[in-house]
Amino acid sequence: MAEIVGFSKEGNIGVITVNNPPVNALSQAVRAGIKAGIEQGNADKDVAAMIIICDGRTFIAGADIREFGKPPMEPHLPNVCQLIEDSPKPVIAAIHGTALGGGLEISLSCHFRIALAGARVGLPEVKLGLLPGAGGTQRLPRVAGVQSALEMITSGAPVAAVKAKAMGILDEVVEGDLKAAALAFAKKVVLEKRPIRKVSQLQVKADSPSIFEDFAKANARKFRGFIAPFKCIEAIKAATELPFPEGMKREREIFVELHDSDQSKAQRHVFFAEREVVRIPGLPDDQPTREIKSVGVLGAGTMGGGIAMCFANAGIPVILLDVKQEFIDRGMAVIKKNYANTVAKGSLKQDVMDKRLSLIKPTLAYEDLKDVDLVIEAVFEDMAIKKEVFSRLDAVCKPGAILASNTSYLNVNDIAAVTKRPQDVMGMHFFSPAN
């Protein structure tokens, strides 16, 4: 079994490699491994600089969710971050995929950061009703500025590598072999005797005395009902008012306050519930799936039209069927109006609207559904009508096509019983508006 965190040497460069699939989460073993790697590199007189890099598809993509709700285990992440920053030898973070949450906090603790062009970095903790708890609110404004830190931390949205470099988060964006680029960068740092740059020692100033109040007011509608965004603002403000050690203490106090709040507990519950709901007890992970390349929707009313938009938004062609042309015309008009309203608000580009509309093909003929991979009916909640519809679908749809009902309460087994393929019939309920 491969080491979760390994240490190797490439000439005079120590390479700390994290290998904790699938997303190299910051488990206790990873934290301990990084700590041990830094200590080993500093103790080795032949090592002049170190790189932190990850195997697999991504850099450290956040905390290990398996540790959520459990007593914290040493080494704690803030201490590991401080150990990295306090290293007397340069430490370079080499990022690919995503550096999220603690992954970005680890990176900000390094003295230099490089990333592949396709990488993204971010601090998404606010989405769990939390704030970054290992220096993210204190270090990010020191490299990216207060305004950028406010935007990133309160939204939780990641930024692309090129933008991150322009913001000051990254030192270099590279193409090709990340490890080779990181080794070359580290050797250059050593050769040029570049001074170690500790982010905690950088100065941070508010662009204006009212920037925090102005930002909170400008985003009041977006943040309404949530505690964490406002607490993130408070923590970032502390970075501009307090020495770094005191700012870290304030960040920790606010983190604990949020962590113990009912709101964060509820948001974390939703986080786990959303992931648990896709798991079916007894279903193996390697269960074969059916590819959905085209969809049929029965009923061009509010629900059917919304379902059609849902799939068109995902780039999947839709055949929208109803029994009368006037129903089809009315339904397509509503779909166009919905998209046009989104364009008018600036949330969608006209060419994207046109592309999505082109994916929805109206029809009056069941025969046009013969090649779709999935059909969803959204007709009246009447068992007799449902059975008639499924009998017709059973007759025209190809073998293996999934026949789904949007029913709210009718017995799906009774509906399936009128077909010769009950194993392919399922309930697939959409909440309104489905789009």
Residue pairs with C-beta under 8 A, 6 or more apart in sequence:
2 19
3 19
3 33
4 18
4 19
4 20
4 27
4 29
4 30
4 33
5 16
5 17
5 18
5 19
5 20
5 29
5 30
5 32
5 33
5 34
5 36
5 37
6 16
6 17
6 19
6 33
6 37
7 14
7 15
7 16
7 17
7 36
7 37
7 40
7 41
8 14
8 15
8 17
9 15
9 44
9 46
9 47
10 183
11 183
11 187
12 46
12 47
12 48
12 49
12 187
12 190
13 47
13 48
13 49
13 50
13 51
13 183
13 186
13 187
13 190
14 37
14 40
14 41
14 44
14 47
14 49
14 50
14 51
15 50
15 51
15 53
15 179
15 183
16 33
16 34
16 37
16 38
16 41
16 50
16 51
16 52
16 53
17 53
17 54
17 55
18 24
18 30
18 33
18 34
18 52
18 53
18 54
18 55
18 60
19 54
19 55
19 56
20 27
20 29
20 30
20 64
21 55
21 56
22 56
22 57
23 56
23 57
23 58
23 60
23 61
23 62
24 30
24 54
24 55
24 56
24 58
24 59
24 60
24 61
24 103
25 60
25 61
25 62
25 63
25 64
25 65
25 66
26 60
26 62
26 63
26 64
26 77
26 101
26 102
26 103
26 106
27 64
27 66
27 67
28 64
28 67
28 73
28 74
28 75
30 60
30 64
31 75
31 76
31 77
31 80
32 75
34 52
34 80
34 84
34 106
35 75
35 80
35 83
37 50
37 52
38 50
38 83
38 84
38 87
38 91
39 83
41 47
41 50
41 87
41 89
42 87
42 88
42 89
47 89
48 89
48 90
48 190
49 89
49 90
49 91
49 92
49 186
49 187
49 189
49 190
50 87
50 89
50 90
50 91
50 92
50 186
51 91
51 92
51 93
51 94
51 179
51 182
51 183
51 186
52 84
52 91
52 92
52 93
52 94
52 106
52 107
52 110
53 59
53 94
53 178
53 179
53 182
54 60
54 96
54 97
56 97
57 97
58 96
58 97
58 98
59 93
59 94
59 95
59 96
59 97
59 98
59 99
59 103
59 107
59 119
60 99
60 100
60 102
60 103
60 106
61 97
61 98
61 99
61 100
61 101
61 103
62 100
62 101
62 102
62 103
62 124
63 101
63 102
65 271
65 272
67 73
68 268
68 272
69 268
75 83
77 102
77 105
77 106
77 133
77 134
78 133
78 134
78 135
78 248
78 252
80 106
80 109
80 134
81 105
81 106
81 108
81 109
81 134
81 135
82 109
82 135
84 91
84 106
84 109
84 110
85 109
85 110
85 111
85 198
85 199
85 200
86 198
87 111
87 196
88 196
89 196
90 111
90 112
90 186
90 189
90 190
90 194
90 196
91 109
91 110
91 111
91 112
92 110
92 111
92 112
92 113
92 114
92 182
92 185
92 186
92 189
93 99
93 106
93 107
93 110
93 112
93 113
93 114
94 114
94 115
94 178
94 179
94 181
94 182
95 107
95 113
95 114
95 115
95 116
95 119
95 121
95 161
95 170
95 178
96 115
96 116
96 118
96 119
96 178
97 119
97 120
98 119
98 120
98 121
98 122
98 158
99 106
99 107
99 115
99 119
99 120
99 121
99 122
100 120
100 121
100 122
100 123
100 124
100 158
101 122
101 123
101 124
101 125
101 132
101 136
102 132
102 134
103 121
104 121
104 122
104 123
104 132
104 136
104 140
105 123
105 132
105 134
105 135
105 136
105 139
107 113
107 121
108 135
108 136
108 139
108 140
108 143
108 169
108 199
109 135
109 139
109 199
111 196
111 197
111 198
112 171
112 185
112 189
112 197
113 169
113 170
113 171
113 172
114 170
114 171
114 172
114 173
114 174
114 178
114 181
114 182
114 185
115 121
115 161
115 164
115 165
115 170
115 172
115 173
115 174
116 161
116 173
116 174
116 175
116 178
117 161
117 162
117 173
117 174
117 175
118 161
119 160
119 161
120 158
120 159
120 160
120 161
120 164
121 158
121 159
121 161
121 164
121 169
121 170
122 152
122 156
122 157
122 158
122 159
123 132
123 136
123 140
123 152
123 153
123 156
124 156
124 157
124 158
125 131
125 132
125 133
125 136
125 153
125 156
125 228
126 153
126 154
126 155
126 156
126 226
126 228
126 229
126 232
127 156
127 267
127 271
128 264
128 267
128 268
128 271
129 226
129 227
129 228
129 258
129 261
129 263
129 264
129 265
129 266
129 267
129 268
130 228
130 255
130 258
130 259
130 264
131 137
131 153
131 228
131 231
131 232
131 235
131 251
131 254
131 255
131 258
132 140
132 153
132 251
133 251
133 252
133 255
135 200
135 248
135 251
136 153
136 251
137 149
137 153
137 232
137 235
137 236
137 238
137 239
137 247
137 251
138 200
138 235
138 238
138 239
138 244
138 247
138 248
138 251
139 199
139 200
140 148
140 149
140 152
140 153
140 169
140 236
141 148
141 149
141 150
141 204
141 236
141 239
141 240
142 199
142 200
142 202
142 203
142 204
142 239
143 167
143 168
143 169
143 199
143 202
144 152
144 167
144 168
144 169
145 167
145 168
145 204
145 207
146 204
146 205
146 206
146 207
146 211
146 236
146 239
146 240
147 207
147 211
147 215
148 167
149 236
149 239
150 211
150 212
150 215
150 232
150 233
150 236
152 159
153 232
153 236
154 215
154 219
154 223
154 229
154 232
154 233
159 167
159 169
161 170
161 173
162 173
164 170
165 171
165 172
165 173
171 185
172 181
172 185
174 181
174 185
188 194
200 244
201 244
204 239
204 240
205 240
206 212
206 237
206 240
208 214
212 233
212 234
212 236
212 237
215 233
216 223
216 230
216 233
219 229
222 229
223 229
223 230
226 263
227 258
227 261
227 263
227 264
228 258
228 263
228 264
231 254
231 257
231 258
234 254
235 247
235 250
235 251
235 254
238 246
238 247
238 250
238 251
239 247
241 247
242 250
258 264
290 373
290 400
290 402
291 373
292 316
292 373
292 374
292 402
293 316
293 317
293 373
294 316
294 317
294 318
294 319
294 371
294 372
294 373
294 374
295 311
295 316
295 317
295 318
295 319
295 372
295 373
295 374
295 375
295 376
296 318
296 319
296 320
296 321
296 368
296 369
296 372
296 374
296 375
296 376
296 397
297 304
297 307
297 308
297 311
297 318
297 319
297 320
297 321
297 375
297 376
297 377
297 378
298 304
298 321
298 322
298 375
298 376
298 377
298 378
298 379
298 389
298 393
299 321
299 322
299 377
299 378
299 379
300 308
300 320
300 321
300 322
300 327
300 328
300 330
300 331
300 332
300 362
301 327
301 331
301 378
302 334
302 432
302 433
303 378
303 406
303 430
303 432
303 434
304 320
304 322
304 331
304 378
304 379
305 320
305 331
305 332
305 334
305 335
305 338
305 435
306 430
306 432
306 433
306 434
306 435
307 376
307 378
307 406
307 430
307 434
307 435
308 318
308 320
308 335
308 360
309 335
309 338
309 339
309 356
309 360
309 434
309 435
310 430
310 434
310 435
311 317
311 318
311 359
312 318
312 356
312 357
312 359
312 360
313 356
313 435
315 359
316 359
317 359
317 361
318 359
318 360
318 361
319 361
319 362
319 363
319 368
319 369
319 372
320 328
320 331
320 332
320 360
320 361
320 362
320 363
321 362
321 363
321 364
321 365
321 366
321 368
321 369
322 328
322 331
322 362
322 364
323 364
324 364
325 364
328 362
328 363
328 364
331 362
332 360
332 362
335 357
335 360
336 357
338 435
339 348
339 353
339 356
339 357
340 353
342 348
342 353
343 349
343 350
343 353
361 368
366 392
366 393
366 395
366 396
367 396
369 375
369 393
369 396
369 397
370 396
370 397
370 398
371 398
372 397
372 398
372 401
373 400
373 401
373 402
374 401
374 402
374 404
375 393
375 397
375 401
375 402
375 403
375 404
376 404
376 405
376 406
376 428
376 430
377 386
377 389
377 390
377 393
377 403
377 404
377 405
377 406
378 406
378 430
379 385
379 386
379 389
381 407
381 408
381 409
381 410
383 410
383 414
383 415
386 405
386 407
386 410
386 415
387 414
387 415
387 418
390 403
390 405
390 415
390 416
390 418
390 419
390 425
391 418
391 419
393 403
393 419
394 403
394 418
394 419
394 420
394 421
397 403
399 421
400 424
401 424
402 424
402 425
402 426
403 416
403 419
403 421
403 424
403 425
403 426
404 425
404 426
404 427
404 428
405 412
405 415
405 425
405 426
405 427
405 428
406 427
406 428
406 429
406 430
407 415
407 427
407 429
408 429
412 425
412 426
412 427
413 422
415 425
416 422
416 425
419 425
